[in-house]
Every structure is written in structure tokens, then in C-alpha cells.
């Protein structure tokens, strides 16, 4: 799966989810976006995004991998790594 397609799907997931009532514009989400400092996610928001990501892409992300995710690009890398080719 291509990075741009994955990014687009992550943006859709973020738009659909209600992360503490935050309205996150599409324009704020890029590969380089830091989930914590730029979007304002807290640890629960990140867990929720990981759960939605696992379900959407049919993958499993370990707690250690989840803890290593700070930027959208790192989430994309994990999805690429775990998605069957």
C-alpha cells in the first residue's frame, strides 16, 4: 500500500473519531505532524487512534510499538511494515 493512500486513510480516521471533542482540520495532518505537540493528542487519544488503525488496517500494534509513535509518518511506517504485500 502506498504512503499517500495510507496518509489519506489516517486523515479520514482522525476526522471520523471524536478525540475529546477536538475538531482536527485535514490541513493539519501531514506525514511530519507530531500527534502530541502539533495536534494536541494526549496518551488516551493516541491509544484510541491506534485501536482504530488496527481495526481499519487489520493489523496488530504492540504496546512497545504504540509507545514509539509520535509522528504520523511513524504510524504509516508501522502500517506498511505490518500490512501483507
CORZI-V237146 format. One record per pair of residues at least 24 apart in sequence whose C-alpha atoms are under 6 Angstrom apart, sorted by the first residue. I is the first residue (numbers start at 1). J is the second residue. If there is no record, write none. Layout:
I:J ; I:J
This chain:
19:45 ; 31:72 ; 31:73 ; 33:71 ; 33:72 ; 34:70 ; 34:71 ; 35:70 ; 35:71
